Amino acid sequence: MSAASDTAWRVGTVTEVHPETPSARRIIIDVAEWPGNIAGQHLDVRLTAPDGYSATRSYSIASAGPGTRVDLAVDKLPDGEVSPFLVDDLMVGDMLEIHGPLGGWFVWEPDAAPNVPGDGASATAGAASPRPVQLIGGGSGVVPLVAMIRSHVAAEDTTPFRLLYSVRTPEDVFFPDVLADDAGMPALRVDLIYTRRAPDGWPVTPARITREVVESSVFPASANPRVYLCGSTAFVETVAAWLVDLGHDPRSIRTERFGGTS
Ligand SMILES: Cc1cc2nc3c(=O)[nH]c(=O)nc-3n(C[C@H](O)[C@H](O)[C@H](O)COP(=O)(O)OP(=O)(O)OC[C@H]3O[C@@H](n4cnc5c(N)ncnc54)[C@H](O)[C@@H]3O)c2cc1C
């Protein structure tokens, strides 16, 4: 499958909606003639009012691979224009205008070359051993990372994977079904950071993610990991700066910013 973006607008039919967190909803769409997508890609959703006014927003795709099923997870911004409709009002059977899949940079494929030139791979890194993959997500920023984990699991890929995931409370974890039991893959490790409330007996007091937490949880720079970092703009910029400070090659850090300052 190519990472090239598809510029066509298509109409998808909502087949399932489920509560994802107290503020978010999982939305499953069947999109006729969907070309499939690579883990990490996103799409645009366009809503059009009866008076012709339209608003378009991007949403990461939580699913990957061939087929016409597309999984999304949308967090509601109470004063937002589009997300409250998608979370509160969209119903099974509704049609949605969709543009995509989009994006060819923030993507991961199981059979990708272990070291891509210009990707921060050192000249001495062995082509036989794939570079580890470090996923870092904040809140709904885990959605494209979930697609990468699903891809990793489906392919029974042995590339070492870690996810560092910052969420407010246990109820705010997106895709707990995918992340449960480290997705059943020995090559995947999940580190959860709770910022407001942790489960009973959790060994760490809830607090915002820090440079020290990042340093102790992620693959060290010496392991030359490929890093995928996604969340609010503020989260991504803060963590990316720490990673560079910790010696990670900026060319190895791929970021996706969802907007927002918290
Ligand atoms: C590539 C990409 C992928 C994305 N994937 C997802 C996804 O999988 N799930 C998801 O829930 N969202 C995702 N987003 C964010 C999404 O596109 C919208 O920005 C979000 O749903 C808010 O839209 P809205 O119309 O409800 O709010 P708007 O009317 O656009 O904004 C309302 C207010 O919220 C602020 N704001 C906008 N975005 C955010 C944010 N992310 N956090 C905090 N404040 C914000 C605005 O500055 C404004 O003040 C993605 C964004 C990008 C660029």
The ligand as an SDF file (V2000), in Angstrom:
LIG
                    3D

 53 58  0  0  0  0  0  0  0  0999 V2000
   -3.8270   15.6000   11.5570 C   0  0  0  0  0  0  0  0  0  0  0  0
   -4.8560   15.8040   12.6600 C   0  0  0  0  0  0  0  0  0  0  0  0
   -5.4540   14.6930   13.2280 C   0  0  0  0  0  0  0  0  0  0  0  0
   -6.4000   14.8500   14.2670 C   0  0  0  0  0  0  0  0  0  0  0  0
   -6.9600   13.7370   14.8080 N   0  0  0  0  0  0  0  0  0  0  0  0
   -7.8480   13.8500   15.8120 C   0  0  0  0  0  0  0  0  0  0  0  0
   -8.4320   12.6820   16.4190 C   0  0  0  0  0  0  0  0  0  0  0  0
   -8.1350   11.5380   16.0500 O   0  0  0  0  0  0  0  0  0  0  0  0
   -9.3330   12.8740   17.4230 N   0  0  0  0  0  0  0  0  0  0  0  0
   -9.6840   14.1220   17.8620 C   0  0  0  0  0  0  0  0  0  0  0  0
  -10.5240   14.2160   18.7730 O   0  0  0  0  0  0  0  0  0  0  0  0
   -9.1450   15.2400   17.3040 N   0  0  0  0  0  0  0  0  0  0  0  0
   -8.2650   15.1380   16.2860 C   0  0  0  0  0  0  0  0  0  0  0  0
   -7.7380   16.2740   15.6960 N   0  0  0  0  0  0  0  0  0  0  0  0
   -8.2630   17.5960   16.0970 C   0  0  0  0  0  0  0  0  0  0  0  0
   -9.4900   17.9300   15.2250 C   0  0  0  0  0  0  0  0  0  0  0  0
   -9.0730   18.1750   13.8870 O   0  0  0  0  0  0  0  0  0  0  0  0
  -10.2210   19.2090   15.6820 C   0  0  0  0  0  0  0  0  0  0  0  0
   -9.2680   20.2480   15.8160 O   0  0  0  0  0  0  0  0  0  0  0  0
  -10.9580   19.0210   16.9790 C   0  0  0  0  0  0  0  0  0  0  0  0
  -11.9420   17.9840   16.8690 O   0  0  0  0  0  0  0  0  0  0  0  0
  -11.6510   20.3420   17.3680 C   0  0  0  0  0  0  0  0  0  0  0  0
  -12.5400   20.7090   16.3400 O   0  0  0  0  0  0  0  0  0  0  0  0
  -13.8190   21.5680   16.7050 P   0  0  0  0  0  0  0  0  0  0  0  0
  -14.4150   22.0420   15.4150 O   0  0  0  0  0  0  0  0  0  0  0  0
  -14.7140   20.8480   17.6560 O   0  0  0  0  0  0  0  0  0  0  0  0
  -13.2210   22.8040   17.5170 O   0  0  0  0  0  0  0  0  0  0  0  0
  -12.8830   24.2640   16.9230 P   0  0  0  0  0  0  0  0  0  0  0  0
  -14.1600   24.9890   16.6900 O   0  0  0  0  0  0  0  0  0  0  0  0
  -11.9430   24.1070   15.7680 O   0  0  0  0  0  0  0  0  0  0  0  0
  -12.0630   24.8840   18.1310 O   0  0  0  0  0  0  0  0  0  0  0  0
  -12.7120   25.2320   19.3660 C   0  0  0  0  0  0  0  0  0  0  0  0
  -11.6640   25.7450   20.3310 C   0  0  0  0  0  0  0  0  0  0  0  0
  -10.7870   24.6660   20.7500 O   0  0  0  0  0  0  0  0  0  0  0  0
   -9.4180   24.9370   20.4170 C   0  0  0  0  0  0  0  0  0  0  0  0
   -8.8560   23.6690   19.9290 N   0  0  0  0  0  0  0  0  0  0  0  0
   -8.8680   23.1970   18.6580 C   0  0  0  0  0  0  0  0  0  0  0  0
   -8.3220   21.9570   18.6080 N   0  0  0  0  0  0  0  0  0  0  0  0
   -7.9800   21.6550   19.8750 C   0  0  0  0  0  0  0  0  0  0  0  0
   -7.3810   20.5020   20.4940 C   0  0  0  0  0  0  0  0  0  0  0  0
   -7.0130   19.4070   19.7810 N   0  0  0  0  0  0  0  0  0  0  0  0
   -7.1980   20.5260   21.8350 N   0  0  0  0  0  0  0  0  0  0  0  0
   -7.5680   21.5810   22.5760 C   0  0  0  0  0  0  0  0  0  0  0  0
   -8.1270   22.7030   22.0580 N   0  0  0  0  0  0  0  0  0  0  0  0
   -8.3280   22.7380   20.7340 C   0  0  0  0  0  0  0  0  0  0  0  0
   -9.4820   25.9960   19.3590 C   0  0  0  0  0  0  0  0  0  0  0  0
   -8.3170   26.7970   19.4010 O   0  0  0  0  0  0  0  0  0  0  0  0
  -10.7270   26.7740   19.7530 C   0  0  0  0  0  0  0  0  0  0  0  0
  -10.4500   27.6790   20.7900 O   0  0  0  0  0  0  0  0  0  0  0  0
   -6.7640   16.1490   14.7000 C   0  0  0  0  0  0  0  0  0  0  0  0
   -6.1410   17.2670   14.1260 C   0  0  0  0  0  0  0  0  0  0  0  0
   -5.2070   17.0990   13.1350 C   0  0  0  0  0  0  0  0  0  0  0  0
   -4.5500   18.3280   12.5340 C   0  0  0  0  0  0  0  0  0  0  0  0
  1  2  1  0
  2  3  1  0
  2 52  2  0
  3  4  2  0
  4  5  1  0
  4 50  1  0
  5  6  2  0
  6  7  1  0
  6 13  1  0
  7  8  2  0
  7  9  1  0
  9 10  1  0
 10 11  2  0
 10 12  1  0
 12 13  2  0
 13 14  1  0
 14 15  1  0
 14 50  1  0
 15 16  1  0
 16 17  1  0
 16 18  1  0
 18 19  1  0
 18 20  1  0
 20 21  1  0
 20 22  1  0
 22 23  1  0
 23 24  1  0
 24 25  2  0
 24 26  1  0
 24 27  1  0
 27 28  1  0
 28 29  2  0
 28 30  1  0
 28 31  1  0
 31 32  1  0
 32 33  1  0
 33 34  1  0
 33 48  1  0
 34 35  1  0
 35 36  1  0
 35 46  1  0
 36 37  1  0
 36 45  1  0
 37 38  2  0
 38 39  1  0
 39 40  1  0
 39 45  2  0
 40 41  1  0
 40 42  2  0
 42 43  1  0
 43 44  2  0
 44 45  1  0
 46 47  1  0
 46 48  1  0
 48 49  1  0
 50 51  2  0
 51 52  1  0
 52 53  1  0
M  END
$$$$
